[in-house]
Every structure is written in structure tokens, then in C-alpha cells.
Amino acid sequence: MATDPSEYDKSMPAVAAYLAKVERAVDRTRASHGGRPYAEVHQALVEALQAEDAQRVVPQVVERFARQISDTGDSVDG
């Protein structure tokens, strides 16, 4: 099944905007919860994604981000 290249070009701004929302949510969670327990990080990340209206992230990706944030000690406040 071939896809018209112009359709790709038309969809890229929306994809880029969505990925920027995900990145902001991850960055905010990393800054506030880096190094904290996984369950706490996961909940904070889910809430941050919802706040950015970016909650349609594959659950395994959310889990991976949460695990990485939990494993790092990059917390700004502690």
C-alpha cells in the first residue's frame, strides 16, 4: 500500500507538536521526580502527559520513561 508523500508532509507538524508535548511531560517529571520510586514516577508521568494532552502514549513507552527517570538521581529538589 503506497502512501502519498504529501500526506506525510501534511502530518509532520502535528506529529512534531505531539512529540513536543511528550518531551515537556517527560522533562518536567524528570526534574521533579528523578530518582524517586518507580510507582511515584509513573503516576507523576501519567499526570504530566494528561496535563499536556498527550496521554495517548504506548503504555510500554510510559513505563520505560518512568523506569529511566526513577533510576536516575536527576531530581532538582532533592
C-alpha positions in Angstrom: 0.0 0.0 0.0 1.6 3.2 -1.2 1.2 6.5 0.7 1.2 9.8 -1.0 4.3 11.7 0.2 2.3 14.9 0.5 0.2 13.2 3.2 3.4 12.7 5.2 4.4 16.3 4.8 0.9 17.4 5.9 1.0 15.2 9.1 4.5 16.1 10.3 3.7 19.4 12.0 1.0 17.6 14.1 3.4 14.8 14.9 6.2 17.2 15.9 3.7 19.2 18.1 2.6 16.0 19.8 6.2 14.8 20.4 7.0 18.2 21.9 4.2 17.7 24.4 5.5 14.3 25.4 9.0 15.7 25.8 7.8 18.5 28.0 5.9 16.0 30.2 9.0 13.8 30.5 11.3 16.7 31.2 9.0 18.1 33.9 8.7 14.6 35.5 12.4 14.1 35.4 13.1 17.4 37.0 10.5 16.9 39.8 10.8 13.1 40.4 14.2 11.9 39.2 15.5 9.1 41.4 12.2 8.6 43.2 10.4 5.2 43.4 9.1 3.9 40.1 5.4 3.9 41.1 5.6 7.5 42.2 7.4 8.5 39.0 5.0 6.5 36.8 2.0 8.3 38.4 3.6 11.7 38.0 4.4 11.0 34.4 0.9 9.9 33.6 -0.4 13.1 35.2 2.1 15.2 33.3 1.1 13.6 30.0 -2.5 14.2 30.7 -1.8 17.8 31.6 -0.1 18.2 28.2 -3.0 16.4 26.4 -0.5 13.7 25.3 -1.9 10.7 27.1 -2.0 8.5 24.0 1.5 7.2 24.5 2.0 3.4 24.3 2.0 2.1 27.9 5.3 0.3 27.4 6.9 3.7 26.4 5.5 5.4 29.5 6.8 2.5 31.6 10.3 2.8 30.0 10.4 6.6 30.6 9.3 6.1 34.2 11.9 3.5 34.8 14.6 5.7 33.4 13.5 8.7 35.5 13.3 6.5 38.6 16.8 5.1 38.0 18.4 8.5 37.6 19.1 10.8 40.5 18.3 13.9 38.5 15.8 15.4 40.9 16.0 19.2 41.1 14.5 19.3 44.6 16.4 16.6 46.3 
